[in-house]
Amino acid sequence: MSTVVLVHGAAMDGTVWRYQADALAREGFSPIAVDLPGHGDSEGEPSVTIKGYAGWLLAYLSVLDEPVHLVGHSMGALVVLEAAAARPGRVRSVTLLGVADRMPVNPALLTGLATNDLTVFTTMVAWMHAREPIGASDWKIGDTVAILQRSRPGIAFADLTACNDYPGATGSVANVHVPVLLILGDQDSMTKPSGAEPIANAAGDATTVVVEGAGHMLFVERPEIVNEALIGFLREVESRE
């Protein structure tokens, strides 16, 4: 079975991919939703740079027997881009969700996270979800708050610092020579679809899907649409190989 490695966003863990992991497995893929260092059940310390997380991911990929499809959300999207650019022979395709070329973070948010003020997460989540109801899935806004609040102290600050300091994705994507899929939420106020245009323009082979009624957490807000786009893309990539 083809392996699909899913990389979560800031202060989250692999459990956020439950809808995608289930759908991929049903379609005959082998999904692996990793926990980055210090996240979820993963030991180690978090990185304060995207390149640091990409180095960890590359070490993880080195133990797998074959090139994989990489999927990343938000911070995780930047991580998979860096990994794919550094080791193109390990990657069959790249899918980026909720991504932008630059990801500056509100200074007030960073200040609150620096003191581990958990109330900041409620404000943060308000920016992460669309204005409309989440839809048919059983994931609620409170689930997003909970997953952020159970992250270890300092994780969110480290992750968002990494995003804030990242110089931009276009330099890396220019070195990615596999098909790229961007899946974006039309109501995403954290990484607006327009912010992903430089990535699509710099990629040699890029497809963009904009999901209506979805915010930054589009893969739990509109999982059926995201899954259809993702699986269709992976099937197409493999048909070309």
Protein Blocks (a to p, Z undefined) as FASTA:
>chain_A
ZZddddddehiafklmmmmmmmmmmnopacdddddehiajbgcjddfbfklmmmmmmmmm
mmpcbdcddddehjlmmmmmmmmmmmmmlpfbdcdehiafbacddfklmmmmmnopaklm
mmmmmmmpcfbdfbjbfbdfklmmmmmmmpcehklmmmmmmmmmpgbjklmmmmpccdcd
ddddfklcklgfklmmmmmmmpmbdcddddehiafklmmmmmmlmmmmmmmmmmmmmmmZ
Z
